[in-house]
Amino acid sequence: MLMRTDPFRELDRLAQQLMVPGTWSKPSAMPMDAYREGDEYVVAFDLPGVTADAIDIDVERNMLTVKAERRPVAKADDMQVELSERPLGIFSRQIVLADTLDTEHIQADYDAGVLTLRIPIAERAKPRKISIGAGSGRTEISG
C-alpha cells in the first residue's frame, strides 16, 4: 500500500547522514519503519531529541510529508562542549500513499523519540461479499 518512487532513496539517505546537517531547503532524511497491522498501516519515524512542537506533518492528495527540527540545547556561560556527534538541523521524509488509504483519518502519536502514524485502509478498498439476487426465472423475448 505504501509506494516508493525513487529506487535510490536509501543511497541518498545514507549520503545525507554522512554530509552536513539538514536545512529547510535541503533537509536530511530520517529513518523509518512501515508495516501493516490489521486494517491499517503503521509508519514509525525515529526522531530522538526532537520535541513534539518541532514536528510538522502534512498530507496533500496522496503525499505524506513529515518534517522535524532538532534544535541545539541552550548552553550555559560556563559550559564547554567536548564532543558533539548528534546531528542538528532539519529532517524530512516524504511517502507516496496508495489511493486505497484513508488520509482523512491518520492518527499521530509521539513517544520516546518515535513518531508513529496510523493510516487506516479506506472502506472502499476492503474486501466485501457481493450477494446475488434471485431473478424471476425466465425472460421471454417477443418479436
Buried (B, 14 or more C-beta within 10 A) or exposed (E): BBEEEEEEEEEEBEEBBEEEBBEEEEBBBBEBEBEEEEEBBBBBBEBEEBEEEBBEBEBEEBEBEBBBBBEEEEEEEEEEEEEEEEBBBBBBBBBEBBEEBBBEEBEBEBEEEBBBBBBBBBEEBEEEEEEEEEEEEEEEEEE
